[in-house]
Amino acid sequence: MSDIFGKARSLGIELDKKFDRLERLQEALTEALSERAYLEEAGENTLLQDNLIEAIREEIEKTAEEIKKAAEEVD
């Protein structure tokens, strides 16, 4: 996802702050999933990562819905 944002920025496309938030959330989700997989493979407890992943996914859904509503208002 960050590749898409990077390309858009390199083309001079200005993105709404909500898109920046969405990008950061998706990066955090990727990191949390990676960390969870590493800990799971090592036989470690992943409860913290599981809860973090769930919270991040909820925030992604909420932010995506806000973007969708804003787009509908423009139409």
Secondary structure, 3 states (H helix, E strand, C coil): CHHHHHHHHHCCCCCCHHHHHHHHHHHHHHHHHHHHHHHHHCCCCCHHHHHHHHHHHHHHHHHHHHHHHHHHHHC
